[in-house]
Amino acid sequence: MVNYSLNSEQQRDEVPNTYGFFVSPNELETEESVKASVARRREQKWLDMFARWSSFIESRFDKVKERCRKGIPPSVRGQGWYHLSAAKYRHENADRNCPTGNVFNMYLTQTPSSNVLEDIKKDLARSFPDHEMFRDNGCGQESLFDVLKAYAVHDPDVGYCQAQAPIAAILLMHLPPEQAFWVFVQINEEYVKGYFSDGLMAVKEDALATEILIKKASPKGYRLLRKLEVDPILYTLDWYMTLFSRTYRAPQLFRIWDMFFCEGVKVLFRLALVIVRETLDVGPPDTVTKAHKCDNAMDLIALIKQTAKNLLFDVLLIKMDKLPLTDIDLAQACAQARQQLNPDLNTTNSRKKSSRYQATKQNVIY
């Protein structure tokens, strides 16, 4: 995991980077920059898409996907997520049908159970203390509390789960609280539905589906995982439940989310599969050799997680794109995992999986 513990001496020496994260002066100097003319041109393309959103989604979705894979410009990234997730449509529709005219504000007047509020408060200071919005009672902590509280009122069956805090915090780095809330709703209910429910059954299914896909994509890696009896939940839980927010930092994490909001949960699967293949099979020879010398599950898991951070990001994106994984492969793996974990479950009635691993085109038309 990314280390977010900071001492006072470190804090004095750090300065906020382009994305609001405190870094050392040396790290600040190594940040990549984009020419202003290029940035303005890319921004204008997205503004044009927002103005004709329905048309682009209906007839030019491949262009939207291509631009998401290149990365949404930081200045319009929040609005990109708001549109791609269909949060804008859901937000406007919900307010239109709300007696008070504003669902988010209505939720803030209500109170979830006291234990939920206490759990939320405990996690406010833990969510990105290396970011200017959330360090030392920063302005973002109040907004984070409001978003998490509102969701706990919106879905009392889920309430609050610790892994939700970093997701909501990242949304608040890009959007005002009300819009961030509606994107958060879409993540919970459309993209990773069931991840934060009691028992974590949905994320367990996806962890097992990942192992099933590894068997197909990397037989060599799969044999090693089985030899050491590695439970896939041990290396995927943190990745999936936080949408990789505890593994990658800005701007890499935001690029992953750009694709995630456009193409759906299959982006998480692709990323996980590439990391595992690189560690156990096709990556740097020294890494693969080290992996096959591991004699216990925990050492191998640690190596997999470390490899995730060490891989060059541009190479990672290329390998994700070239990974031999189709929507049908993912659908079959998810169905198989669901059946193994719930042998008595009727697969046609669970989680509506088909909408999760397909591109989200059907969710963003309005």
SEBA-72888 format. One record per residue (C-alpha): x, y, z negated; residue number from 1. Coordinates in nm, 2 decimals, always signed. Layout:
+--------+--------+--------+-----+
:      X :      Y :      Z : seq :
+--------+--------+--------+-----+
:      X :      Y :      Z : NUM :
...
+--------+--------+--------+-----+
***
This chain:
+--------+--------+--------+-----+
:      X :      Y :      Z : seq :
+--------+--------+--------+-----+
:  +0.00 :  +0.00 :  +0.00 :   1 :
:  +0.10 :  +0.36 :  +0.05 :   2 :
:  +0.24 :  +0.49 :  -0.28 :   3 :
:  +0.04 :  +0.79 :  -0.39 :   4 :
:  +0.19 :  +0.83 :  -0.74 :   5 :
:  +0.38 :  +1.16 :  -0.75 :   6 :
:  +0.60 :  +1.31 :  -1.03 :   7 :
:  +0.62 :  +1.69 :  -1.09 :   8 :
:  +0.97 :  +1.72 :  -0.94 :   9 :
:  +0.85 :  +1.56 :  -0.62 :  10 :
:  +0.56 :  +1.80 :  -0.61 :  11 :
:  +0.78 :  +2.10 :  -0.64 :  12 :
:  +0.99 :  +2.00 :  -0.34 :  13 :
:  +0.70 :  +1.92 :  -0.11 :  14 :
:  +0.50 :  +2.13 :  +0.14 :  15 :
:  +0.18 :  +2.05 :  +0.32 :  16 :
:  +0.21 :  +1.93 :  +0.67 :  17 :
:  -0.02 :  +1.99 :  +0.97 :  18 :
:  -0.28 :  +1.74 :  +0.82 :  19 :
:  -0.27 :  +1.88 :  +0.47 :  20 :
:  -0.06 :  +1.60 :  +0.32 :  21 :
:  +0.24 :  +1.71 :  +0.10 :  22 :
:  +0.57 :  +1.59 :  +0.25 :  23 :
:  +0.93 :  +1.67 :  +0.20 :  24 :
:  +1.08 :  +1.95 :  +0.42 :  25 :
:  +1.27 :  +1.68 :  +0.61 :  26 :
:  +0.95 :  +1.50 :  +0.70 :  27 :
:  +0.80 :  +1.83 :  +0.81 :  28 :
:  +1.08 :  +1.89 :  +1.05 :  29 :
:  +1.03 :  +1.55 :  +1.22 :  30 :
:  +0.66 :  +1.60 :  +1.29 :  31 :
:  +0.57 :  +1.59 :  +1.66 :  32 :
:  +0.41 :  +1.89 :  +1.81 :  33 :
:  +0.19 :  +1.94 :  +2.11 :  34 :
:  +0.22 :  +2.24 :  +2.35 :  35 :
:  -0.05 :  +2.49 :  +2.28 :  36 :
:  -0.16 :  +2.49 :  +2.64 :  37 :
:  -0.19 :  +2.11 :  +2.64 :  38 :
:  -0.38 :  +2.12 :  +2.31 :  39 :
:  -0.63 :  +2.38 :  +2.44 :  40 :
:  -0.69 :  +2.18 :  +2.75 :  41 :
:  -0.77 :  +1.86 :  +2.56 :  42 :
:  -0.99 :  +2.05 :  +2.32 :  43 :
:  -1.19 :  +2.20 :  +2.60 :  44 :
:  -1.24 :  +1.86 :  +2.75 :  45 :
:  -1.40 :  +1.74 :  +2.42 :  46 :
:  -1.61 :  +2.06 :  +2.39 :  47 :
:  -1.74 :  +1.99 :  +2.74 :  48 :
:  -1.82 :  +1.64 :  +2.64 :  49 :
:  -2.01 :  +1.75 :  +2.33 :  50 :
:  -2.22 :  +1.99 :  +2.54 :  51 :
:  -2.32 :  +1.70 :  +2.77 :  52 :
:  -2.29 :  +1.41 :  +2.53 :  53 :
:  -2.58 :  +1.20 :  +2.64 :  54 :
:  -2.46 :  +1.22 :  +3.00 :  55 :
:  -2.11 :  +1.11 :  +2.91 :  56 :
:  -2.23 :  +0.82 :  +2.69 :  57 :
:  -2.48 :  +0.69 :  +2.95 :  58 :
:  -2.27 :  +0.72 :  +3.26 :  59 :
:  -1.91 :  +0.79 :  +3.17 :  60 :
:  -1.85 :  +0.59 :  +2.85 :  61 :
:  -1.52 :  +0.45 :  +2.98 :  62 :
:  -1.39 :  +0.81 :  +3.00 :  63 :
:  -1.50 :  +0.87 :  +2.64 :  64 :
:  -1.32 :  +0.55 :  +2.53 :  65 :
:  -1.01 :  +0.65 :  +2.73 :  66 :
:  -1.00 :  +0.99 :  +2.55 :  67 :
:  -1.05 :  +0.83 :  +2.21 :  68 :
:  -0.76 :  +0.59 :  +2.28 :  69 :
:  -0.54 :  +0.89 :  +2.36 :  70 :
:  -0.65 :  +1.05 :  +2.04 :  71 :
:  -0.91 :  +1.31 :  +1.96 :  72 :
:  -0.75 :  +1.66 :  +1.92 :  73 :
:  -0.73 :  +1.74 :  +1.55 :  74 :
:  -0.93 :  +2.06 :  +1.59 :  75 :
:  -1.24 :  +1.87 :  +1.71 :  76 :
:  -1.18 :  +1.53 :  +1.56 :  77 :
:  -1.44 :  +1.56 :  +1.29 :  78 :
:  -1.71 :  +1.66 :  +1.54 :  79 :
:  -1.58 :  +1.37 :  +1.76 :  80 :
:  -1.65 :  +1.12 :  +1.48 :  81 :
:  -1.98 :  +1.29 :  +1.40 :  82 :
:  -2.10 :  +1.23 :  +1.76 :  83 :
:  -1.94 :  +0.89 :  +1.82 :  84 :
:  -2.09 :  +0.74 :  +1.51 :  85 :
:  -2.44 :  +0.88 :  +1.59 :  86 :
:  -2.43 :  +1.05 :  +1.26 :  87 :
:  -2.54 :  +1.37 :  +1.43 :  88 :
:  -2.85 :  +1.21 :  +1.56 :  89 :
:  -2.93 :  +1.03 :  +1.23 :  90 :
:  -2.87 :  +1.35 :  +1.03 :  91 :
:  -3.10 :  +1.56 :  +1.25 :  92 :
:  -3.37 :  +1.30 :  +1.26 :  93 :
:  -3.36 :  +1.23 :  +0.88 :  94 :
:  -3.38 :  +1.61 :  +0.80 :  95 :
:  -3.67 :  +1.65 :  +1.05 :  96 :
:  -3.87 :  +1.39 :  +0.86 :  97 :
:  -3.76 :  +1.49 :  +0.51 :  98 :
:  -4.02 :  +1.69 :  +0.30 :  99 :
:  -3.76 :  +1.93 :  +0.18 : 100 :
:  -3.59 :  +1.96 :  +0.52 : 101 :
:  -3.25 :  +1.85 :  +0.39 : 102 :
:  -3.19 :  +1.49 :  +0.28 : 103 :
:  -2.83 :  +1.54 :  +0.15 : 104 :
:  -2.93 :  +1.83 :  -0.08 : 105 :
:  -3.23 :  +1.63 :  -0.19 : 106 :
:  -3.01 :  +1.34 :  -0.29 : 107 :
:  -2.78 :  +1.57 :  -0.49 : 108 :
:  -3.08 :  +1.66 :  -0.71 : 109 :
:  -3.12 :  +1.30 :  -0.80 : 110 :
:  -2.91 :  +1.09 :  -1.03 : 111 :
:  -2.79 :  +0.73 :  -0.98 : 112 :
:  -2.71 :  +0.51 :  -1.27 : 113 :
:  -2.47 :  +0.66 :  -1.53 : 114 :
:  -2.21 :  +0.38 :  -1.48 : 115 :
:  -2.20 :  +0.46 :  -1.11 : 116 :
:  -2.13 :  +0.83 :  -1.18 : 117 :
:  -1.86 :  +0.74 :  -1.43 : 118 :
:  -1.69 :  +0.51 :  -1.18 : 119 :
:  -1.69 :  +0.78 :  -0.92 : 120 :
:  -1.54 :  +1.03 :  -1.15 : 121 :
:  -1.26 :  +0.80 :  -1.24 : 122 :
:  -1.16 :  +0.77 :  -0.88 : 123 :
:  -1.17 :  +1.13 :  -0.78 : 124 :
:  -0.81 :  +1.21 :  -0.88 : 125 :
:  -0.68 :  +0.88 :  -0.74 : 126 :
:  -0.80 :  +0.95 :  -0.38 : 127 :
:  -0.51 :  +1.10 :  -0.19 : 128 :
:  -0.33 :  +1.30 :  -0.46 : 129 :
:  -0.07 :  +1.38 :  -0.20 : 130 :
:  -0.33 :  +1.59 :  +0.00 : 131 :
:  -0.39 :  +1.95 :  -0.07 : 132 :
:  -0.77 :  +1.90 :  -0.09 : 133 :
:  -0.75 :  +1.64 :  -0.37 : 134 :
:  -0.44 :  +1.72 :  -0.57 : 135 :
:  -0.48 :  +1.87 :  -0.92 : 136 :
:  -0.86 :  +1.92 :  -0.92 : 137 :
:  -0.84 :  +2.04 :  -0.56 : 138 :
:  -1.16 :  +2.17 :  -0.39 : 139 :
:  -1.21 :  +1.83 :  -0.22 : 140 :
:  -1.28 :  +1.65 :  -0.54 : 141 :
:  -1.61 :  +1.82 :  -0.60 : 142 :
:  -1.71 :  +1.75 :  -0.24 : 143 :
:  -1.60 :  +1.39 :  -0.27 : 144 :
:  -1.81 :  +1.35 :  -0.58 : 145 :
:  -2.11 :  +1.49 :  -0.40 : 146 :
:  -2.07 :  +1.26 :  -0.10 : 147 :
:  -2.03 :  +0.94 :  -0.31 : 148 :
:  -2.31 :  +1.04 :  -0.55 : 149 :
:  -2.54 :  +1.11 :  -0.25 : 150 :
:  -2.47 :  +0.77 :  -0.10 : 151 :
:  -2.53 :  +0.59 :  -0.43 : 152 :
:  -2.87 :  +0.75 :  -0.44 : 153 :
:  -2.93 :  +0.67 :  -0.07 : 154 :
:  -2.84 :  +0.30 :  -0.12 : 155 :
:  -2.88 :  +0.21 :  -0.49 : 156 :
:  -2.83 :  -0.16 :  -0.41 : 157 :
:  -2.47 :  -0.08 :  -0.30 : 158 :
:  -2.42 :  +0.21 :  -0.54 : 159 :
:  -2.05 :  +0.28 :  -0.54 : 160 :
:  -1.74 :  +0.07 :  -0.47 : 161 :
:  -1.39 :  +0.19 :  -0.53 : 162 :
:  -1.28 :  +0.12 :  -0.17 : 163 :
:  -1.54 :  +0.38 :  -0.05 : 164 :
:  -1.35 :  +0.67 :  -0.20 : 165 :
:  -1.06 :  +0.69 :  +0.04 : 166 :
:  -1.30 :  +0.66 :  +0.34 : 167 :
:  -1.51 :  +0.95 :  +0.22 : 168 :
:  -1.20 :  +1.15 :  +0.14 : 169 :
:  -1.07 :  +1.12 :  +0.49 : 170 :
:  -1.40 :  +1.22 :  +0.63 : 171 :
:  -1.39 :  +1.53 :  +0.41 : 172 :
:  -1.05 :  +1.62 :  +0.56 : 173 :
:  -1.24 :  +1.67 :  +0.89 : 174 :
:  -1.60 :  +1.76 :  +0.81 : 175 :
:  -1.81 :  +1.96 :  +0.57 : 176 :
:  -1.97 :  +1.75 :  +0.30 : 177 :
:  -2.31 :  +1.71 :  +0.45 : 178 :
:  -2.18 :  +1.59 :  +0.79 : 179 :
:  -1.92 :  +1.37 :  +0.62 : 180 :
:  -2.20 :  +1.21 :  +0.42 : 181 :
:  -2.39 :  +1.11 :  +0.73 : 182 :
:  -2.08 :  +0.97 :  +0.90 : 183 :
:  -2.02 :  +0.78 :  +0.58 : 184 :
:  -2.37 :  +0.64 :  +0.60 : 185 :
:  -2.31 :  +0.52 :  +0.95 : 186 :
:  -1.98 :  +0.35 :  +0.85 : 187 :
:  -2.15 :  +0.17 :  +0.57 : 188 :
:  -2.47 :  +0.07 :  +0.76 : 189 :
:  -2.36 :  +0.03 :  +1.12 : 190 :
:  -1.98 :  -0.04 :  +1.13 : 191 :
:  -1.90 :  -0.24 :  +0.83 : 192 :
:  -2.24 :  -0.33 :  +0.70 : 193 :
:  -2.23 :  -0.54 :  +0.38 : 194 :
:  -1.86 :  -0.48 :  +0.30 : 195 :
:  -1.94 :  -0.31 :  -0.02 : 196 :
:  -2.22 :  -0.53 :  -0.14 : 197 :
:  -2.20 :  -0.75 :  -0.45 : 198 :
:  -1.99 :  -1.06 :  -0.37 : 199 :
:  -1.82 :  -0.90 :  -0.07 : 200 :
:  -1.96 :  -1.17 :  +0.15 : 201 :
:  -1.94 :  -0.97 :  +0.46 : 202 :
:  -1.57 :  -0.89 :  +0.43 : 203 :
:  -1.50 :  -1.25 :  +0.34 : 204 :
:  -1.67 :  -1.36 :  +0.66 : 205 :
:  -1.46 :  -1.12 :  +0.86 : 206 :
:  -1.14 :  -1.23 :  +0.68 : 207 :
:  -1.22 :  -1.59 :  +0.78 : 208 :
:  -1.31 :  -1.48 :  +1.13 : 209 :
:  -0.97 :  -1.32 :  +1.15 : 210 :
:  -0.80 :  -1.65 :  +1.06 : 211 :
:  -1.01 :  -1.83 :  +1.32 : 212 :
:  -0.89 :  -1.58 :  +1.58 : 213 :
:  -0.53 :  -1.62 :  +1.47 : 214 :
:  -0.56 :  -1.99 :  +1.54 : 215 :
:  -0.64 :  -1.90 :  +1.90 : 216 :
:  -0.41 :  -1.60 :  +1.95 : 217 :
:  -0.11 :  -1.74 :  +1.76 : 218 :
:  -0.11 :  -2.12 :  +1.70 : 219 :
:  +0.25 :  -2.09 :  +1.56 : 220 :
:  +0.14 :  -1.82 :  +1.31 : 221 :
:  -0.17 :  -2.01 :  +1.22 : 222 :
:  +0.03 :  -2.33 :  +1.13 : 223 :
:  +0.25 :  -2.13 :  +0.90 : 224 :
:  -0.05 :  -1.97 :  +0.72 : 225 :
:  -0.21 :  -2.31 :  +0.67 : 226 :
:  +0.12 :  -2.47 :  +0.56 : 227 :
:  +0.14 :  -2.21 :  +0.28 : 228 :
:  -0.23 :  -2.22 :  +0.22 : 229 :
:  -0.27 :  -1.84 :  +0.27 : 230 :
:  -0.62 :  -1.73 :  +0.21 : 231 :
:  -0.70 :  -1.46 :  +0.48 : 232 :
:  -0.88 :  -1.24 :  +0.23 : 233 :
:  -0.55 :  -1.18 :  +0.06 : 234 :
:  -0.41 :  -0.98 :  +0.35 : 235 :
:  -0.72 :  -0.85 :  +0.51 : 236 :
:  -0.93 :  -0.73 :  +0.21 : 237 :
:  -0.74 :  -0.40 :  +0.17 : 238 :
:  -0.71 :  -0.34 :  +0.54 : 239 :
:  -1.08 :  -0.39 :  +0.62 : 240 :
:  -1.24 :  -0.24 :  +0.31 : 241 :
:  -1.05 :  +0.08 :  +0.33 : 242 :
:  -1.03 :  +0.09 :  +0.72 : 243 :
:  -0.65 :  +0.07 :  +0.69 : 244 :
:  -0.64 :  +0.40 :  +0.50 : 245 :
:  -0.41 :  +0.25 :  +0.24 : 246 :
:  -0.17 :  +0.12 :  +0.51 : 247 :
:  -0.13 :  +0.41 :  +0.75 : 248 :
:  -0.11 :  +0.78 :  +0.71 : 249 :
:  -0.19 :  +1.07 :  +0.93 : 250 :
:  -0.18 :  +1.11 :  +1.22 : 251 :
:  -0.16 :  +0.73 :  +1.29 : 252 :
:  -0.46 :  +0.65 :  +1.07 : 253 :
:  -0.67 :  +0.91 :  +1.24 : 254 :
:  -0.58 :  +0.77 :  +1.58 : 255 :
:  -0.70 :  +0.43 :  +1.46 : 256 :
:  -1.03 :  +0.58 :  +1.34 : 257 :
:  -1.08 :  +0.76 :  +1.68 : 258 :
:  -1.09 :  +0.42 :  +1.84 : 259 :
:  -1.29 :  +0.26 :  +1.56 : 260 :
:  -1.57 :  +0.51 :  +1.59 : 261 :
:  -1.58 :  +0.46 :  +1.96 : 262 :
:  -1.53 :  +0.09 :  +2.00 : 263 :
:  -1.65 :  -0.05 :  +1.66 : 264 :
:  -1.52 :  -0.30 :  +1.41 : 265 :
:  -1.33 :  -0.50 :  +1.68 : 266 :
:  -1.06 :  -0.23 :  +1.65 : 267 :
:  -0.99 :  -0.35 :  +1.29 : 268 :
:  -0.97 :  -0.71 :  +1.41 : 269 :
:  -0.74 :  -0.63 :  +1.70 : 270 :
:  -0.51 :  -0.43 :  +1.47 : 271 :
:  -0.50 :  -0.71 :  +1.21 : 272 :
:  -0.43 :  -0.98 :  +1.48 : 273 :
:  -0.14 :  -0.78 :  +1.63 : 274 :
:  +0.02 :  -0.73 :  +1.28 : 275 :
:  -0.01 :  -1.10 :  +1.20 : 276 :
:  +0.12 :  -1.21 :  +1.54 : 277 :
:  +0.41 :  -0.97 :  +1.52 : 278 :
:  +0.51 :  -1.10 :  +1.17 : 279 :
:  +0.47 :  -1.47 :  +1.24 : 280 :
:  +0.52 :  -1.52 :  +1.61 : 281 :
:  +0.61 :  -1.27 :  +1.87 : 282 :
:  +0.76 :  -0.98 :  +1.68 : 283 :
:  +1.12 :  -0.89 :  +1.60 : 284 :
:  +1.32 :  -1.21 :  +1.57 : 285 :
:  +1.45 :  -1.13 :  +1.22 : 286 :
:  +1.10 :  -1.07 :  +1.10 : 287 :
:  +0.97 :  -1.39 :  +1.25 : 288 :
:  +1.26 :  -1.59 :  +1.11 : 289 :
:  +1.21 :  -1.44 :  +0.76 : 290 :
:  +0.84 :  -1.53 :  +0.78 : 291 :
:  +0.91 :  -1.89 :  +0.86 : 292 :
:  +1.16 :  -1.91 :  +0.57 : 293 :
:  +0.89 :  -1.81 :  +0.32 : 294 :
:  +0.81 :  -2.09 :  +0.09 : 295 :
:  +0.50 :  -1.94 :  -0.09 : 296 :
:  +0.19 :  -1.75 :  +0.01 : 297 :
:  +0.26 :  -1.43 :  -0.18 : 298 :
:  +0.60 :  -1.37 :  -0.02 : 299 :
:  +0.44 :  -1.42 :  +0.33 : 300 :
:  +0.16 :  -1.18 :  +0.25 : 301 :
:  +0.40 :  -0.92 :  +0.13 : 302 :
:  +0.60 :  -0.95 :  +0.45 : 303 :
:  +0.28 :  -0.92 :  +0.67 : 304 :
:  +0.18 :  -0.60 :  +0.49 : 305 :
:  +0.53 :  -0.46 :  +0.52 : 306 :
:  +0.54 :  -0.54 :  +0.89 : 307 :
:  +0.22 :  -0.34 :  +0.93 : 308 :
:  +0.40 :  -0.03 :  +0.82 : 309 :
:  +0.72 :  -0.10 :  +1.01 : 310 :
:  +0.58 :  -0.15 :  +1.35 : 311 :
:  +0.62 :  +0.14 :  +1.59 : 312 :
:  +0.27 :  +0.29 :  +1.63 : 313 :
:  +0.28 :  +0.34 :  +2.01 : 314 :
:  +0.39 :  -0.02 :  +2.05 : 315 :
:  +0.11 :  -0.13 :  +1.82 : 316 :
:  -0.15 :  +0.05 :  +2.03 : 317 :
:  -0.01 :  -0.11 :  +2.35 : 318 :
:  -0.02 :  -0.46 :  +2.20 : 319 :
:  -0.37 :  -0.40 :  +2.07 : 320 :
:  -0.49 :  -0.31 :  +2.42 : 321 :
:  -0.32 :  -0.62 :  +2.57 : 322 :
:  -0.43 :  -0.86 :  +2.30 : 323 :
:  -0.63 :  -1.15 :  +2.47 : 324 :
:  -0.94 :  -1.10 :  +2.26 : 325 :
:  -1.29 :  -1.06 :  +2.42 : 326 :
:  -1.62 :  -0.96 :  +2.25 : 327 :
:  -1.73 :  -1.32 :  +2.31 : 328 :
:  -1.42 :  -1.45 :  +2.12 : 329 :
:  -1.50 :  -1.22 :  +1.83 : 330 :
:  -1.87 :  -1.31 :  +1.83 : 331 :
:  -1.80 :  -1.68 :  +1.82 : 332 :
:  -1.54 :  -1.64 :  +1.55 : 333 :
:  -1.77 :  -1.44 :  +1.33 : 334 :
:  -2.05 :  -1.69 :  +1.38 : 335 :
:  -1.82 :  -1.98 :  +1.29 : 336 :
:  -1.70 :  -1.80 :  +0.98 : 337 :
:  -2.05 :  -1.72 :  +0.87 : 338 :
:  -2.16 :  -2.08 :  +0.92 : 339 :
:  -1.86 :  -2.21 :  +0.72 : 340 :
:  -1.92 :  -1.98 :  +0.43 : 341 :
:  -2.30 :  -2.01 :  +0.45 : 342 :
:  -2.38 :  -2.36 :  +0.59 : 343 :
:  -2.75 :  -2.32 :  +0.51 : 344 :
:  -2.78 :  -1.97 :  +0.66 : 345 :
:  -2.97 :  -1.91 :  +0.98 : 346 :
:  -2.71 :  -1.72 :  +1.19 : 347 :
:  -2.97 :  -1.53 :  +1.38 : 348 :
:  -3.08 :  -1.34 :  +1.06 : 349 :
:  -2.75 :  -1.23 :  +0.91 : 350 :
:  -2.59 :  -0.89 :  +0.94 : 351 :
:  -2.68 :  -0.83 :  +1.30 : 352 :
:  -2.32 :  -0.90 :  +1.39 : 353 :
:  -2.36 :  -0.84 :  +1.76 : 354 :
:  -2.39 :  -0.47 :  +1.71 : 355 :
:  -2.07 :  -0.46 :  +1.50 : 356 :
:  -1.82 :  -0.61 :  +1.74 : 357 :
:  -1.95 :  -0.45 :  +2.06 : 358 :
:  -1.85 :  -0.10 :  +2.17 : 359 :
:  -2.08 :  +0.15 :  +2.00 : 360 :
:  -2.23 :  +0.29 :  +2.32 : 361 :
:  -2.58 :  +0.19 :  +2.22 : 362 :
:  -2.54 :  +0.37 :  +1.89 : 363 :
:  -2.44 :  +0.71 :  +2.03 : 364 :
:  -2.70 :  +0.79 :  +2.29 : 365 :
:  -2.94 :  +1.07 :  +2.21 : 366 :
+--------+--------+--------+-----+
***
